[in-house]
Amino acid sequence: MPNRLKDESSPYLQQHADNPVDWWPWSDEALAFARQHDRPIFLSIGYAACHWCHVMAHESFEDPATADLLNRDFVPIKVDREERPDLDAVYMQAVVAMTGQGGWPLSAFLTPAGEPFFAGTYFPPERRHQLPAFREVLQAIRDAWRSDRSRMEATAQRVLDHLTRASAPDSPQTELEIGLLEHATRRLFDTYDWTHGGWGGAPKFPQVPAIELLLSLHLRFGDRLPLDMAVDCLQRMGRGGIYDQLGGGFHRYSVDAAWQVPHFEKMLYDNALLARAYLHAWQVTREDDLLQICRDTLEYLLRDMADPAGGFYSSEDADSQGEEGRFYVWSAAEVGQLLEPSGLADFALTAFGITDEGNFEGRNILHQPRPTSQLAEQLGLQPAEFAARLRQARAQLATARRARARPGRDEKVLTDWNGLLLTTLSEAARALREPAYLAAAQKLADFLLSTSAEATQLQHAWRDGQAKVPAFLKDHAALGAGLLSLYQADFDPRWYQAAMACAAHILRTFEDPAGGFYDVPATDHGLLLRPMELQDSPTPSGGALAADFLLRLAALADEPRFARAAEKAILRVQPLLREHPIAFAAWLAALDFACGPHWQLALLGSKDSPEFQQLAHTAAERLLPHLVTAGGTGASTEGPALLRGRGPISGRATAYLCRDYHCDLPTPDPAELRAQLTRLGSIEFTGHDG
C-alpha cells in the first residue's frame, strides 16, 4: 500500500511511495507527529539520480523488518535534496561536522525539534567496509533515546551551536585583495594533477569554477600557465569516459583519477557549466575539439533533457534495468558486429580504447586513450580522415544504443540549474551566431518568468504544470545572471528589466547587513538556522553567484548599490579564499571582476540590422570576462544607463567602448572595434600597449 509520498511531485519521493517504510515528506505535520509521540526523527535525503540512494533503498527501505523498526520507533522523513536544497544544506553541514565527510544518501537522526544528534551517509544491511549494519544503527539509536536521552540532546545542542557559529563568518577586512588572484594561480598549480588532469584523486570531480577562474586569470596576467591547466583538464575530461563519447554530455564524476570510469548519472548543472567552460576555452584558443564538445553537450541537453514547456529536466539516472552504466557500456564483440559491415570495426576498437577484457566489469566504457593527433598517426590517417571516420562510427553506435532501455530521468525543472543553462545558451548563441541556441534561451527565459508575476513570487521547482517551493537565493542569482546574459545576446530590454528585479529582490530579501547573502529569507524559513552557503559544491555558491551577477549588472546599469553589496560579500569571505582556492573559485572570479577594469560597450542602432549584428558578433568573438554590453537605439528608457545620451552616427550602427565609463571614439567599423578591444586589454592587463 502506498505511503504518504504517493501525492508528492518529486520523482525521487515517488520512487519511495511503495516502500513498506511509512515515510513522511518534510512538513509541519511530520514534526508535530514526532513531538506528539516523542519519537526521534530519521531523516533520509537523496535525489533521483543517486546510485547509492537506490542501493540503500533496495537493501533497507524495501526490507519489511527494517521498515518495521523505522515505523515503530522513529518518524521517517524523506527529502529530495534538489527540491529542498535549504534542508540539505543545514543537515549536510551537520553530517560533515559529526563525521568529517558528507555525501548522499544523507542519513540523520534528529530530536523531535529537528536537531541532529547522529548522522552518516550510506549504511549497508550487514556490517561491511567498516560500516555498521543499518538495523544495528536503528536499534542502538532507539535504545540510547530511551535510556540516555539527555546525552542525545546534549549532542544535538553542541552540533547546533557549532552550525550557528560556522554559518556566517566574521571578517575585519575592508579592502579587496587583488593579490589573492596570483596566489590562487600558484595554489591551483601546486595541486594540479599533470598526469591525469584536474585536481585531487579518486573520486575526481570536474572543478568547473576553478577552470573558469584560470581562463580569466590567463587573460588578466597574460600568463600561459593558467590557460595550460584549464585546457589540459578540459581536453582530458573530453577524451575520458566521464564524457559520453556517443551522445554528448558529461557524467557526474569519475570514480578513478584518470577520468576513465564515471559514476554514470548525468546532471543538468554539470552539463550547463561544462558546456560554458568549453565555449570559453574555445574563445581563447580556437581549438576545434573544445568547441565540438561544447556543441555536442548542448545538443544532448536540447535533444534529451528539454521539457516541451521550455525548461530543462534535472538529471538522468546512473542505472538502467537495475545495472549501473548498462546503457553506456559495450563489449568488443558488440562493436565489431555492428561496425564490421561498414569497415569501421578495427578503427573503433582503437579510437575508443575497446578491448576484449574491458575496463568496467568485463565491458568497455568508450573513451579516447590518446589525443586525436596521436590516434590518427597510429592508424595512419590524416586528421580530416580520422575525424570523418570517428563521426561515422559514433553515429552508427549511437543509433544502435538508442534501441536500449534508457536510464530513468528526473523530470522536475529547477530554477537555479536552468538559470545556469540560460547563461550558457545565451553566451553560446552570441559567440557562435547560433539561432537554435538563442531560440532555446528565449523559450527558457519565458518559461522561468511565466511561473511568477514578479520576482517575489519566483518558485524553485516545477513539474507537470505545478510550481512549488518558494525560490532561494541561488534561484534569483542564477536566473538574474542568465537574464543578463540573454539581454546581451538579443538586447531585448524585458530581460534587462527582469534581471534588475532579481537584483533588487536579492538585496531586499537575502542580504546580510554585515556582508554576504543568506540562502533563505529571514522569515518563515522553518529551519534550525538561516544558512549562508559559501563553498562551491558542485555549483557556485548562491553568494558567489549573487556577487558576480550584481557586479556585472552594476557595471551595465550604473547602480553603485549593487556593487557595494557584492564587494561587502566578497570581503566577508576573503580570508577563506587564500587557503581554499578550489572550494571558493567562484568567489575568486567575482573578486577578479570587482578589482576591474570594467569595460562597457554600447551598441547603438537597429539591433536587427546586419551592421549592428556584425558589431555585436565582433564583441563576442573572444572571451572578455570584464566586458558588459548594452544595445538599442538609445531612444528607450527601458534599457541600461549605458545607452543614454548616445545614438547611431550618420545613420550607421555605432559602437561606444568605455573603460570604467571613460570612452574611446565611437566607431561603426567592426575592425576598429576589434582593435579597440585588443588595445584596451593589452593596456589594462599587461601594462603595455600592443
C-alpha angles and dihedrals in degrees: 000000000000118000129219093291094072092091096046119111095217112101089213093056091045089055086066098042093102097045115120085233108102094230124192123202113233105278145133087257092058092050091046090051090052091051093045093052095034093230129147116247123240106208118196117186124184143125138243098258095045110120097197090046087060091046094053090045092054094043100042117005092051091047112100095210093052091044090052091056092049095046096046102043106023143039102239114209124185122202133186104222092206092055094043107030089158092064091042091052094053097045095040088057087054093050091050092046092052101038107020093240141055142204144130139324087048111205116190135166116214138186115247086265090061097254114144119233102162130022146165140146125243118010119188124224090245131028111279141136089026089297123125119238113265093236089052089054091050093049093047092049092047092051094045091049090055100041106027105023095144090062091051091050092047089053090050091052092050091050092048091049090051093049092048092052092047098044098085119015122214119232129186093197119124103174130063111241110221088180089073088074094063089042090054091053091054093047093048089049092049092054099037118121103227091178097061106003129248131050130296132011132268123002093039124192130196105256096205099167088054091050091050090048091053092052090053093046091051089057093044098050102025087232118147095207098076090049092049091053094047096047094042091054093047094048094048092049090047091054094044135088090254085076117069099237093195107036103025126237133087133269119231100261144327120261089208131052095247099063089243106115112043133195091242104223115113119214127198094224094054092052095044092052096041095048088055092048091052090048091051093047089052091050088057100039106021088220108160097214091062092051092048092055090050091051094044091050092051090046089054091052094046092046103040109018106040120112112215089237091064106264129103128241123247107237153332121237126251091226135064126178088002096301129105112241096358093136093055108041131088141191120227089241092055093051092045093051093048098045104032093087091057093044093243100109099098091040092054094046089058099036094051098037093243119171136173090247094049128206099250122050093320095315134085133258104204115241139145106254093200138016115288094251091055093047091050091051091047090053094043093242134135113243093251093050091047091051092049093051091046090055091050094048092047092049094050094046092045091052091052091046092056088069090064124091107269123227116262117274127218102222101192116117117224120201098216096049091045089049089057090051091047089060092049096047091047094050092045091050090051098044097041100034088233113162093193091060092048092049091050091049093050092048090048093050091048090051096048093048093044091068090066135039090212140000094272090062098050114135129214102216136031132184135161093355094310123113119197144165115047112259122269130216092270091055093054094042096047093043092046091051091047092050090049090052091048091050088055089051101050103008093226104159093215090072089051092050092049090050089052089052091052091051094049090049092051091055094046098044112026110024119112110215087223090059133279135054130273119225094231136033120271095248134055097004092132094209133129089246138357104261125219108192112207109166126076105245105181099313121041111280118262090247094053091046090050094048094050092045093049093048093052093045090049090054090051100038100035090236108150092185090067092052093046092053091048094048092049089053092051092048090054094057097032095103089060095052096070095057101036112033094157093052093045101034093125089055089050089052089053089049089051091055094042091055090057160173096198117202121197122192121193117193112196123195142055105328092213095056118105090235093055092046092051091053090048092049091049090056091050098047095094134033107267106170094181097052126100121183135204126187139188145092094288091238097097123083091204096079131074123296087249089079097051119113094009134099145165115296117233089348093298126121106261135199122216111192116194135183111209088337095310107115140211121224111291116253137190090196118099091204091055091047089052090051091049092052092048093047093046092051093049094051097043101043107030100028098238138084117250 
